[in-house]
Amino acid sequence: MRTIVNIDQKWAFTKMADCVPQEMPKLWDWVDLPHSWNALDGQDGGSDYHRGTCYYAKTIQKADLPKAERYYLEIKGANSSAWVYLDGKQIASHDGGYSTWRVELTEHLSEEHLLVIAVDNAPNDRVYPQVADFTFYGGLYRSVEILCVPQSHFDLSYYGGPGIKVTPVVTGKDAQVELELFVTDKKEGQYIQYTVYDAEDNEVVNAVTDELKASFTLENVHLWHGRKDPYLYTVAAHLVEGTEILDTVATRFGCRSYEIHPDRGFILNGEEYPLRGVSRHQDRWRLGNALKPEHHIEDMDLICEVGATTIRLAHYQHDQFFYDLCDERGMVVWAEIPYISQHMPTGRENTISQMKELIVQNYNHPSIVVWGLSNEITMKGDRDPDLLENHRILNDLCHEMDKTRPTTMAVVSPCPMDSPYLQIPDTVSYNHYFGWYGGETGQNGPWFDKFHAMHPDLPIGCSEYGCEALDWHTSDPQQGDYTEEYQAYYHEELIRQLFTRKYLWATHVWNMFDFGADARNEGGENGQNHKGLVTFDRKYKKDAFYAYKAWLSDEPFVHLCGKRYVDRVEDVTKVTVYSNQPAVELLANGVSLGVKEAADHFFYFDVPNVGTTELVAVAGALRDESQIRKVEKFNDAYRMKERGAVLNWFDITEVEGHLSLNSKMSDILATLKGKMLLMGLFAKLAPKMGDKGGMGSMMDMGPLMDMLGGFTFLRLAGMIGTMNITFTKEELLDINAKLNKIKAPKK
């Protein structure tokens, strides 16, 4: 029988070695898996986290392993390339940091061995991802195990798969289920016994076959119906010789039918089932991506609390434990590979191998409904023949390996609506940030209406939208201020626009949680992307979290916004309440300010601001409390200050009627001298940004500049750290002096 031995404990680790050791190192650090060497430096900003080859070493003794005929090392996540050595000899390698892979040890094992795994997250031109707005944490960040199996066993060599493939097709009240099994060294006389259990562990099918393919019917099948009823069956398959069970594999599966309709959106089991949810990165504060089961469970609990029906698992393959949670909780999932931001002609084979691993390892999950080909890959244009061919190959591969699921892509906002690239997958979604990265919030809905009119037969969704919020506050929220109040306003507007357009097949907030992006230098806390509805440590749910809960959750609640915004200068202040109840009353020091109804679940009250006011929001038996306090001077602790910034906005010299670093890019570009200044500047920066064509031409790219136009120059300068660009104080002051000489355009 198969035995699994976990070997997560006590590995010797170093970042300092320059070669594979021949004996157990004495001076390395001891670590347990899961482990990432970038858990701290990958989240503190500066784009300087350690990237290179690090080593993990462990002594293994064959006598400590169960007796078996064959042994496999299983590595569930090593980012991003890895090599396995036994006693100094390389026996395997793997490119791709987010999938399971295995190495057969059988012929190499004798008595005692030094097992070394070298893991490398250094930049290269062949393994995705290389350019993206998140930290590429290095490490053995998921479990490592040794699988001990008999000579004949369910396959362990094919792209890290489970050796069992289940394809249910729902027809009427029944489901026809195709079962395919993969066996290594199957011998004459060996046969397969398989048993199907329902969710209550009742046996519903029990059969024997000499073949590796079988089919059976589940009559009056209990459907997997998303969060409403995530019903799962289990099939266990035994490889049998005589009366002895040699090996066993089991998988859960769900029976469902679905359609992605260009007008009606997502349809599950014949019922319109709006996909309104979030995207998720897998990392955590001070852990990197080295998560344990309890962390995954907490994430899922929070996603369920907000009321989401779908998760986009970005931008790579996630832990099998989390896919299992998605099956159990009824989440509809978009699964994708990290083919992201920058197409590499030398990376095609890696996109193919990562897609094969994604599909083979995750085929049986009923939660997954689409395979994602790429994300924002047309950053440098959508007409590259090699890029288009790469996508066609991936699209065909997905359809060849999985006849049941459609394909999709997350398209960068400036990509033209008439791009040939959009015609490759079965569905598309766009990443739009109108109202944050330039533009206005009101542009989002009309943009999708225009696309839908242009492509009436192509399902369209919104794969990313969001804005950043930290513990900054204001009563006059403005785009780019990083306040919790602007984030709440932004999401109120986007909810109204996106959730009322039924044709959008899926919408995914970017992001459920703040996440590590070490190149970022903005918002006052470097090294993170703060677009999450929940903070990086999962300790605080921002107000926008409750805006979604009001629309999506059936759990009755009432939430008073602005709990961290106590000191206020105005005589009358606006207070917002979110609730999924029909009416809310607000009390100020025990005095009712009225009862309000709101079809959009957002309740607004004008509150007199005198002294200290205790606020209580009441919706039936539900209550929530907060406090505000009248102050004469704005509390400077609420105003954003860039940590470690070369310049803050208030340090910049401004000349009335002229431009400055605090001017919006659209205003600078509206003047001839301003445009010439920027074209010259970006042309000089182009080589550092990897743009061989020259960034001067970027100024003439209408869609991109529409998006960037709402940025101040200073804000843009702080953000392009993700492109390996930094400005010194002297450089910024020099640019500001030149801008001060240019008259601002008349409004």
N, C-alpha and C positions, 0 to 999 in steps of 0.2 A: 504493500500500500504506500501511497504517497505520504511523505512526511516533510513538513516545512520547519526549518530551523532559522529563527531570527538571530542575526548577528549584529544588532545595532549597538551593543554595549562595548565600550572601551576600545576605541580606535586611537592609534597615535596619529597626530596630525601636525603638519607644518606648512607654512607659506615660504619658508626660507631655503629649502633644499633645491638643488639644481640638477639632481639625477635620482634615479630609482635606487633605494637602498638594497643592499644584498643581505642584510641581517636586521633584526628588529632594532629600530632607532632607540637610543636611551635618552635623548634630550628633547624629543618632540613633546607637544602637549597632548594630554588625554582628552578625548571628546566622545560623547555619545551621539548617535544619529537619532533623528535628523539633525543636520548641522549645515550652517552656511557661514563662510568666513567674511561675508559682507553684511552680517546682521546689524552692525552698528555703522560702519563707514559707508554703507550703501544708502543711508537715509539722512545724512547730515549735511548734504550739499557740497558744492565744490567740484563735482564731477571727477573726484579723485579716488574713488573706491578701488580697492586692490583687484586688479584683473590680471590673471596669469595662471600658471600651472601650480597647483597645490597637491599635496600628497596625503593619502590616508593609508595606514598600515595596520595589519592585524595578523596574529599567528592563528592558523587553523590546524587542527589535528584531526585526521580522518577517524581516529578512535573515538572522538567526541561526537561524531555524526552517526545517525542511525544507519544500520547496514542497508545498502541498496546497490543496485547494479549500475545506476547512472546518477550523476550529480550535476546540478545546474546552479550557477550563481545568478540571482535575480536582483537587478538594480532598478529601483522604481523611479529614480530621478537623480541625475547627475548633470549639473549645468556647467558648460554646455557641450563640451566634448570630453570623452574619458577613455582611458586605456587601463586594461587589467593586466597585472603581472603576478606570476607565481615564481617565487625564488629568483626574481630578477629577469625572468623571461616574459616577454609580452605574449599574451594568448588571445587578446581581443581588443577591439576599440569600437567606439560608437559616437556618432555626431547627432546632436539633438538633445536639449536639456530638459524635456518635459514629459517624456514617455518612459514606459517600462522596457527594459531589454535584458537579455539573458546570455550567459556564457556557459557552455558545457565545460565542466571541470574533470569529467570522469577519467580521461586518459592521462591527466596531469597529476592526479592525487596518489600519494603513496602513504607516508606517515605524517610528518609535520611540515608545514609550508608557511612561508611569509607571503601573505596576500597584500598586494599594494594596488590601490586604485588612484591613478593620477587624473585629476579633474582640472579642466582649463576653461576659463571664461574670458580669455583674451580676445581682442578684436581679430577678425579674419574675413576672408572674402568668400566663404563657402557655406557657413552654417548660420541659419536664421535663428533669432533676430540679431541684427547688427546696429540698426538705427531705430530707436523707439523712445517714447517718453515714459520709460520705467527702468528701474534698476535690474541689471542682469546678474542677479545674485549667484555667486559661485558656491559649489558645495555638493556633498552627498546629502541632499535635503529631504529625501524620503527614505524609507526603510530599505535595508539590504538583507536578503535572505538566501539560504541554500535550500534548494528543492531536491529531495531524495526520492527517486522513483525507480520502478523496475525497468528491465530492458524494453519491454513493450509498455507504452504509456501514451496518454493524451499529449499531443504535440506541445512542445515548449520552445520551439526554434523559430516559428514563423511570426516575425514582427511583434514578439511579446504578447501574442494573443492567448486566450484562455483555452483553446482547443475545442470549443463548442460554439456553434452559431445557430441562433434561433430566429426564424422569420415567420411571424404570425400575420395572416391576412384575414381581416374581418369581412364576412359575407352574411348579411342579415343578422340573425341572432347567434350565429356560430362563428368560430375562427378556425381556419385551416392553418396548421402550424407545420412548417418545414424545419426539420432538425438535421444539422450537418455536423459531423464529428471528424476530428483530425487526429489520427493515431500514428505514432512512430513505431516502426518495427512490429506491425500487427502480424501475428503468425496464424497458420492454418489451425482451425478449431477454436480460435478465440472469437468471442462475440460481444455484442453490446446489449446490455440491459438498461433501459431508461424508464424513469418514473417521474410523473408530473404531479405536483402538489399544488393545491390552492392556497390561499392566504391563511387558511385555518389549519394547514398541514394535513388536510385530507387528501388521500391518494385518489387522483382522478384518471390517470392513465398509467398502465404498467405493461411494457412490451419488451420483446427481445428481437434483435435483428443481427444478421451476419454482415449487413451492409453498413457503410458509414453515413448513409443518408436515410432518413425516415420521415414519415409524415403522420399526423394524427389530427383528429377533429376535437375541438372543445365545444360541446353543444351548450347552448344558452350561456355563452361566454360572458364572464363578468369583465367589463371593459375598464381599462385604465383611462380615467377621465380627469387628468390634471389634478389640481388642488381639490376639486370637488370629490374625487374618489380615485386615489392613486393605487388601484388594485393590482397586485403582483402575483404571478404564478412562479413556481420554481421547478426547473427540470434538473434532475440528477442523472448522470450517465455513468455506468460502471463498465469497465473493460474486464471481461470475465474469461477465465480459462478453467474448464471443468466446473468445479464448484468454488474456485478461488477468485475473489475480486482482486485484480491486479492494481487497478488505478481508478480513481473517481474524479469527475469534475461536475460542478453544479453552477447554474446561473439562474438568476431571476429574469423574468421577462413580463412584458405587459402587452395586452392586445388592444390596439386602438387604430382607428382610421383618421386621417386628417387631410385637409386640403388648404393650400395657401391661395386664396382667391383675390384677383386684382381689385375687386370692388367690395367684397364682404369681409376681407381680412382673413384671419385664421379660423378655420372650421375644424372642430374636434368632434369626432363621432357624430357628424351631421349637425352639430350645434355650433352656432357662432360663439367663439371663445376668445375674446380680445386678449392679445398678448401685450401686457403692460408691465414692464419690470425694469430690471437693473442689469448693469454689467458688474463683473467681479474680478479683481486681481487677487492673487492668492497670498500676498505677503502680509506681514504684521510688524508693528512697532517693536524694535529690538529683537525680532526673531528672523527677519527677512522672510524667505519662503519656507523655512524649516518648521512647518506646522505639525501639530499633533491632532488626533481625532477630536479632542474637546474644542479646539479652535475652529475646525470645520463645522462642528455642530452649532457653536455659538453664531457663526456667520449665517448658517441656514436659519436659525431661530429668528435672527434679526430680519432677514429677507422675508421670511414668512410673516413676521409682525407687520412689516410695512404693507403687506397685501399683494406683493408681486405675484404674477402668474408665470413669469418667464425670467430666465437668466441668460445673458450672453457671457459665456466663460472665456474671457479674453486674457491674453491674445495667444493662447497656447493650450496644450493639453493639461488638464487639471488632474488632481489626485483621484484615483478610482473611488476612494472613500467618499469624495464629494459627489461624484456622479451617482453613486449609490443613494446618497441622501436626496438627490434630485428625483430619482425614481420613487423613493419612499414618500417624499413630501408632495409629489405631483408637479414639480417645476418643468416647464417646457424649455428646452435648452438649445442654444446655438453653440456648437462646438467648432473650434477652428485651430489652424496651425499658425505659427508665428511668422508667416510670410508678410512682412510689415514694412511700411515706410519707404524702403529703398530696394528696388529690384537689383539683384546681382546676377549677371549672366553666368557666373561661376557657381551659383547656388541652386541651379535647377534640380540636380539629383537630390539635394537635401530637402527641397519642398516635396518631392515625390516620396521619399522615404518617411518623412514626418507625416504626410497624409496617409500613407499605408498604415503606419503605426496607429494613428488616431482612429481610423475606421476599424481595423482588425481588433484593437483592444476595446473599442466602445460600441461595437455593432449591436450588442444585445440590450443596451439601455433604452427603454421606451421613452425616457424623458427627452432624448436627443431627436430633433426633428429636421435639422439642417446641418450640412457640413459647410464651414466657412473657408473659402479659398484664400482670402487675403484681407489685409486691413490697410487702407490709405496708401496703397502701393504706388499710386500714380502721382506722388509728391513732385516728381520731376517730369511729369507728362504722361499722357495716356495713349500715345501712338507708337511706342517702342515695339517693333515687331517681335523681339525676343520676349518681352513682357507679355504680350498678347498670346504668343505661342505657349508660354509657360502656363498661363491660365487655362487655355484650351486643353492642354495635357492634363492638368489637375481636374478640370471639370469632367473630362471623359473618364479619368481614373475613378472618380467618385461614383459615377453612374455604372461603371463596369463592376466595381466592388460592392455597390449597394444599389439595388434596383428600386428601393423603397423610399429613399430620402432625396429631396431636392438639394441644390447647392445655392449658396448665397455669397455676397461680398459686402464688406463695409467700405464705402466709397468716400474718399476725402472730399470735403465740401466744394472746392473749386473745380472738380472734375466736370466737364461740360455734359449737359443733358443728352447731347447727341453723340457721345463717345461710343466707338465700336466696342470698347471694353465692357460696356454695360450689357451688351447682348450675349455675353458668354454664359453667365450662370442662369439658373431658373428664376431666382428672385434677387433683388438688391435692397440694400439699405444705405442711407447716407449719414455721415457724421457731420452734423451742423451745430455751430455755436453762435448763431446770430444772437446778439444781445450780450455776448461775452467776448469773443474774439472779433470785435467789430460788428457792424450792422446793428439792427434793432431787434428786440424780441418779436415784434410783430411780423417780421419777415418769414418766420419759420413755416407757419401754416400755408400762406400763399405760395411759398416756394414748392411745397409738396403738391398743392393743387395744380400748379403749372406742370410739374413733372407728370402727374397722373393724367392730365389732359394730353400730354405729348406721347405718353406710353400707356395707353389704357389697358393693355394686356400684360403688362409687366408689373408684378406685385412690388410695391415700394414700402419701405419701412424707415425708421429713424434709429440707427444703430448706436449713435452717441449724441448726447446733448447735455450741457451742464455748465456750471460756473463754480468758482472757488469761494470758500468761506472759511475764515478762521475766527478767533475770538475778538473781532473788530466790530464796532457798532455805530449806527447813525440813524437819525430820523429822516434823512434825505438820501436814501440809497442811490448810488450811481454806478453805472457799468465800470468795472475795473477797480472798485474800492475794496474788494475782498471781505465785505461785511456779511454777517449772517443775515442781515435784513435784505441786502440785494439778492443774495442767493434765494431767499424765500420768495421775493417778488418775481425773480426770473422763473422759478419753477411754477408758481401760480399761473403765470402767463403761458408757459409751455404746456402745462396740463390742460388748460382751456383749449389751446390750439390743437394739440396732438390727440388727446383722448376723445375729442368730438369728431374726429375724422375716421370713420369706420374702415375706410379702404386701407389704412396703414396696417400692414400685416403684423408688425411688431414695433414696439418702442422700448428702448433701453437707456435708462439714465446712465450718464457717465459721471460718477461711479457710485456704487453702493458704499464703498469705504475709501477714505484717503489712503494713498499708497506711496511707496518709495519711488522717487525719481531723482537720483542724486545730482543730475545736471541742473535741476531747477533752482532758481534764485529769485523767488518772488513771494509776495504775500506776507512776508515777515517771519516765515519759518522755512528755511531752505531745505532742499533735499526731498520734498514731498510734492505730490499733486493733491490739492485740497478740495477737489470737486466732490468728495464723498458726501453722502447724506449722513454718514456716521464717521467719527474721528478714527484715526489710524489705530488707536489703542482700543477701539470699540467701547469706550467709556461714555461718550456723549453723542446723543442723537440730535443733530442740528434741526432747527425749526422746519426746514424743507422736508425732512423725513416725515413729519406729521402731515404735511400737505398731501403727500402721496397716501399715507395711511387713511386720510379722510376720504379719498376717492376710491381706494382699492380694498380696504379691509372691512370685514363684517364685524370685527370686534368693537363694541361700543366704546367710545372714548371722547374726551375733550382735552384740548391742549392750548394753553396760553403761551403765545410766542414772546420772545424777548426776555427770557428769564436772566440772561447774562447782561442785559442792557438795563441797568437800574437807574443810574444818574442821567437825568434829562433836563435840558435847559428851557424848552418851550413851555408856554403856559397851558397849552392844550396839546396832548400828544396822542398819536394814533396807536392803538393796541389791536393786534390781530389774534383771532382765536380760530383754530382748526378743529373741526369735529365732523363725524359722519352721522350726527344726529340732526333732525330737521330744524331745531331752534336752539339758540344759546342766549343766556342772560349773563350780563357782566355786572358784578358788584364792585364798587369802589368804597372802601372803608364801610362796608355794610349797606351802602346806598345803591339801589339799582340804577344802572344807566340804560336800562331798556332790554327788551327781548328782540332778537333779530333772527330772521330766517334767511337762508342762503342756499340756493340750488347748487351752487358750485362749492359748497362746504367751507367757504372762506368768509369769516364774519369780522367786520371791521367796526371798531368803536372809537369815538373821540372822547378822551378822558381828561378832565381837569387835572393839572399837575401842580399840586400845592403840598408842600411838606412831604411827608411819607405817606404813600397810598398803598394799602393792601388790596390787591385785586383778586377776585374769585370769579372764575368762569363756571357756569352751571348749565348742564344739559340733562334734565331729568334728575336721576340720582347721581350723575357723574359730576365731579368737581376737579378743578385744577387751580392752583394758587401761584401768585407771583407778587413782586413788589416793585414800585418805581419811587424815585425820590427827586424832588425839585432841587436843582443846583443852578448857580448863577453863571458858572463857567463850564464849558464842555470838558468832560473828563478826558484828559489826554491819553489815558490808558486804553481808551476805545479806538484811538486813531492808529491806523497801520503805520508801522515803522519797519523798514526792511532790515532784517538782521544781517550784519556783515555787508550791507550794500555800500558800494562806492559812493553813491549819492542817494539821498532821499528827496522826494519831490519838493520839500520845503527848504532845501539847501540850494535851490536853483535860482539864479538871477533871471528875472523876467522884466522885459521892457514893454510898457503899455503900447498896444497896437502892433506888436511884433511877435514873431514866433519864438519858441523856446523848446527845451527838452520835454516840457509839460504839454506841448501842443499835440493834437491828434495827428496821426499820419495823414489822414485825409486832408487836413488843413495845410500841412506842409506840401503835399503833392499838388494842392490846388494852385500853388504859386510856381512860376517857372524856375526861379532861383532855388526854391526849396526842393523841387524835383531834381534839378541838376546836382544839388548837393548830395541828395540821397543816392542818385545813380552812381556818382563817383565813389561814394563811401562803400556801397554794396559791391561795386566792381572790385575794389581792393580786398574785400572780405571773401569774395567768391572762392579762391583756392582753399581757404581754411574750411569752408562749408562744403567742400567736395563738389562744387558746381563748376564744371569745366566750361560751360557755356557762358558763365558770367552772370552775376546777380543783377547787373544793370538792366537786363531785359526783364527782370522780375517786376520793375516799375510799370511795365506796360501790360502785365497780366491782369486783365480786368477782374475776373472772379476772385483771384487771390487778394488783390488789393481792396476789393469790396469787403473782404473778411477782415483784413488787417487795418482798415481805415479808422476804426474806433479806438485803436491803441494810441496811447501817447508814445512818443519816441522812447522815453525813459522806460516805460513798461515793456516795450518790445526789446529794448537793449538788455533788460534783465532776464527775458525769457529765452533768448537765442543761445543761452548756455547749452541747451540741448543740441546745438549745432557746433559745439566746440568753439564758440566765440565769446570772449570776455572783453570788456572795455575797462581801461584804467580811469581813475578820477580825472587825470589830466586830459585824456582823450575826450571824455564826456564834456568837460568844461570848454574845451576847444570847439566842439560841435555846437554847444549851447551859445558860445560867443558869436559863431557864424550865423546861427538861427536868429539871434537877437537883432541882426542887421537886416533881416528880411521882414517886410511888412506882412502882417497876417491878412488873410483874405477877408473881405467884408461879408458879414452874415446876411 
